[in-house]
Amino acid sequence: KQWYQRRVAITAGGGVDIEEVAEKTPERVFKIPVDIFEGISDEAAVDLAHKLEFEGDAIPQAAREIKKLYELFIGVDATQVEVNPFGLTDENEVVCFDAKMNFDDNAQFRQKDIFEMEDTSETDPRELEAAKHDLNYIAMEGNIACLVNGAGLAMATMDIIQLHGGSPANFLDVGGSVQESQVEKAFNLLTRDPAVKAIFVNIFGGIVDCKVIATGIINACNKTGLELPLVVRLKGSNMEAARKLLGESGLDMKAYDEFDDAAGAVVKFVN
């Protein structure tokens, strides 16, 4: 990807996925970057219409539709608007015959009408519950539950568990502004999974306060009566105070300083 900005990708080879056209006939796919301040100019829209092989009176029609599609893209906070096919009716009107759209989750607060139409009937109830508490949770098929801050560290945590021969039960990123109540909710989610045999808490306190995490862990364990093996690694902001809290809590847990040691330990608990 050459552009870290909005862009339009088009092809006159409608009826199939643009990925397939790009693979088999890349010369038929045209991509243009879009200036975030100026949008799609009249000239660019007409050029796109020509590249889509419209002719005659259909060219200005297609150009107008292209500009309107971009306005729609901006207006609804879309991350993608895919139109296929984009063509002519028997009356020579340019029409978007079918389309699919993706929306930016971060814009939910101002696109409430759109997000209220979401069909959640096939979504894991735990993922829906996590989202209500601003937790990023994805269920997996393993037996080691993970509570981590930051998507990158969460991915690395799952990788190192697998490296040691274990299998993660979930992806769970509590984020950088997590509060004690969210940690409790996260623990409730993890402990309700019958497949979970151990819990691994891996926190790097760059933004997040390790003491907040520790307090949330203690409260959650006391409320749920946690009986699963618990491995905790806290590094960074306020970690000494956090370790002191955990040490005085009376919880049956194992604390580690090193990432690899902690991952190896939690896998041994399960195996």
C-alpha positions in Angstrom: 0.0 0.0 0.0 1.6 3.2 -1.2 -0.9 5.7 0.3 -1.7 6.2 4.0 -4.9 8.1 3.1 -8.3 7.7 1.5 -8.4 6.4 -2.0 -10.7 5.2 -4.7 -10.2 1.9 -6.4 -12.2 1.1 -9.6 -12.5 -1.3 -12.4 -14.7 -1.7 -15.4 -14.7 -5.4 -14.8 -17.8 -5.6 -12.7 -19.6 -8.6 -11.5 -16.6 -10.1 -9.6 -14.6 -9.2 -6.6 -12.1 -6.4 -7.2 -9.5 -8.6 -5.5 -9.9 -11.2 -8.3 -9.6 -8.6 -11.0 -6.5 -7.2 -9.3 -4.9 -10.6 -9.2 -5.7 -11.7 -12.8 -5.8 -8.4 -14.7 -4.1 -5.8 -12.5 -3.9 -3.4 -15.4 -7.7 -3.0 -15.2 -7.7 -1.7 -11.7 -7.2 2.1 -11.2 -6.5 3.6 -7.8 -6.4 7.3 -7.0 -5.6 8.9 -3.6 -8.1 11.4 -2.3 -7.1 14.6 -0.6 -8.8 14.7 2.8 -9.4 18.4 2.6 -10.5 18.7 -1.0 -12.2 15.4 -1.6 -12.8 14.2 -5.2 -12.6 17.1 -7.7 -14.9 17.4 -10.7 -11.9 16.6 -13.0 -11.0 13.4 -11.0 -14.7 12.3 -11.0 -14.9 12.7 -14.8 -11.6 10.8 -15.2 -12.9 8.0 -13.1 -16.1 7.8 -15.2 -14.0 7.5 -18.3 -11.9 4.7 -16.7 -15.2 2.9 -15.9 -15.9 3.0 -19.6 -19.0 5.2 -19.4 -19.8 7.0 -22.6 -21.7 10.1 -23.8 -24.3 11.6 -21.5 -23.6 8.8 -18.9 -20.1 10.4 -18.1 -21.4 13.5 -16.3 -24.0 11.3 -14.5 -21.4 8.8 -13.4 -19.1 11.7 -12.2 -21.9 13.1 -10.1 -22.7 9.7 -8.6 -19.0 9.2 -7.7 -18.8 12.5 -5.9 -22.1 11.7 -4.1 -20.6 8.4 -3.0 -17.6 10.1 -1.5 -19.9 12.5 0.3 -21.8 9.5 1.6 -18.5 7.9 2.7 -17.6 11.0 4.8 -21.1 11.6 6.0 -21.7 8.2 7.7 -18.1 7.7 8.9 -17.6 4.8 6.6 -14.3 2.9 6.4 -15.4 1.4 3.1 -18.1 1.8 0.5 -18.0 -0.9 -2.2 -20.4 -0.6 -5.1 -20.8 -3.5 -7.5 -22.2 -3.2 -10.0 -22.2 0.5 -10.9 -23.8 0.8 -14.2 -26.6 1.9 -16.6 -30.3 1.1 -16.6 -32.3 0.5 -19.8 -33.2 4.2 -19.5 -29.5 5.2 -19.5 -29.5 6.2 -15.9 -26.3 5.6 -13.9 -27.2 3.6 -10.8 -25.5 1.9 -7.9 -27.2 -1.5 -8.2 -25.7 -3.1 -5.1 -23.4 -2.0 -2.4 -21.9 -2.9 1.0 -20.5 -0.6 3.6 -18.3 -0.8 6.7 -18.5 1.8 9.5 -16.0 3.2 11.9 -16.8 1.8 15.4 -15.3 4.9 16.9 -18.1 7.0 15.3 -20.9 5.1 16.9 -21.7 8.1 19.2 -22.7 10.2 16.1 -24.0 7.4 13.9 -26.5 5.9 16.3 -29.2 5.3 13.8 -26.9 3.2 11.7 -25.4 1.2 14.5 -28.9 0.5 15.9 -29.6 -1.5 12.7 -26.7 -3.9 13.5 -27.8 -7.6 13.6 -26.1 -9.1 16.6 -28.0 -12.4 16.5 -24.9 -14.3 15.4 -22.4 -12.5 17.6 -20.9 -14.2 20.7 -22.9 -12.7 23.7 -19.6 -12.4 25.6 -18.2 -10.1 22.9 -21.4 -8.0 23.0 -21.1 -7.7 26.8 -17.4 -6.8 26.6 -18.2 -4.0 24.1 -20.7 -2.5 26.5 -17.8 -2.0 29.0 -15.3 -0.8 26.4 -13.4 -4.0 26.4 -12.0 -5.6 23.2 -12.8 -9.3 23.5 -12.7 -12.1 21.0 -13.4 -15.7 22.0 -11.1 -18.4 20.9 -10.8 -22.2 21.3 -8.1 -22.6 23.8 -8.0 -23.0 27.6 -5.7 -20.2 28.8 -7.6 -16.9 29.4 -5.7 -13.7 28.7 -6.2 -10.2 30.1 -3.8 -7.8 28.5 -3.5 -4.1 27.8 -2.8 -3.1 24.2 -3.6 -5.0 21.0 0.0 -5.6 20.2 0.9 -7.0 23.6 -2.3 -9.1 23.4 -1.2 -10.6 20.1 2.3 -11.3 21.5 0.8 -12.9 24.6 -1.2 -15.3 22.5 1.9 -16.1 20.4 4.1 -16.8 23.3 1.5 -19.0 24.9 1.4 -21.1 21.7 5.2 -21.1 21.6 5.2 -22.8 25.0 2.7 -25.4 23.8 -0.5 -23.8 25.2 -3.6 -22.5 23.6 -5.2 -19.0 24.3 -8.9 -19.0 25.1 -9.4 -15.4 24.0 -8.1 -12.1 22.9 -8.8 -9.4 25.5 -7.4 -5.9 25.4 -8.5 -3.8 28.3 -7.0 -0.6 26.8 -4.9 2.2 28.2 -7.6 4.0 30.2 -9.0 0.9 32.0 -10.7 1.4 35.4 -11.1 -1.1 38.3 -14.7 -1.9 37.4 -13.7 -2.9 33.8 -11.0 -5.2 35.2 -13.8 -6.9 37.3 -16.0 -7.2 34.2 -13.1 -8.7 32.3 -12.5 -11.3 35.0 -16.2 -12.2 35.0 -16.1 -12.8 31.3 -13.0 -15.0 31.5 -14.2 -17.1 34.4 -17.6 -17.8 32.8 -15.9 -19.7 30.0 -16.0 -23.4 31.0 -13.0 -24.2 28.8 -10.7 -21.9 30.7 -8.2 -23.8 33.0 -5.9 -20.9 33.9 -5.8 -17.1 33.6 -2.8 -15.0 32.5 -2.7 -11.3 33.3 0.0 -9.5 31.3 0.2 -5.8 31.8 2.7 -3.2 30.6 2.0 0.0 32.6 2.9 2.7 30.1 -0.4 4.4 30.1 -2.3 2.1 32.4 -1.7 2.2 36.1 -0.6 -1.3 37.4 -2.2 -0.5 40.8 -5.6 -0.1 39.1 -5.2 -3.5 37.5 -4.1 -5.1 40.8 -7.1 -3.6 42.7 -9.5 -4.8 40.0 -8.0 -8.3 40.1 -8.3 -8.5 43.9 -11.9 -7.3 43.8 -12.8 -9.6 41.0 -11.2 -12.7 42.6 -12.9 -11.9 46.0 -16.3 -11.6 44.3 -16.1 -14.6 42.0 -14.3 -16.9 44.5 -11.7 -17.6 41.8 -10.4 -21.2 41.9 -8.4 -21.2 38.7 -4.6 -20.9 38.6 -3.7 -17.2 38.1 -0.4 -15.9 36.7 0.3 -12.2 36.8 3.0 -10.1 35.2 2.9 -6.4 35.9 5.5 -4.0 34.5 5.7 -0.3 34.4 3.7 2.5 36.1 3.1 1.9 39.8 4.2 -1.7 39.6 5.8 -1.9 43.0 2.6 -0.7 44.7 0.6 -3.1 42.6 2.8 -6.0 43.5 2.5 -5.1 47.2 -1.3 -5.0 47.0 -1.3 -8.5 45.3 1.2 -9.9 47.8 -0.9 -8.8 50.8 -4.2 -9.9 49.2 -3.9 -13.5 50.2 -4.8 -14.6 46.6 -3.4 -17.9 45.4 -1.5 -16.6 42.4 2.0 -16.6 40.9 3.7 -13.3 40.0 6.5 -13.0 37.4 8.8 -10.3 36.2 9.7 -11.8 32.8 7.2 -12.3 30.0 8.6 -15.6 28.9 8.7 -17.0 32.4 5.1 -16.0 33.1 3.9 -17.6 29.8 5.8 -20.8 30.5 4.3 -21.0 34.0 0.7 -20.6 32.9 1.1 -23.3 30.3 2.5 -25.7 32.9 -0.5 -25.1 35.1 -2.8 -26.3 32.3 -0.6 -29.1 31.1 
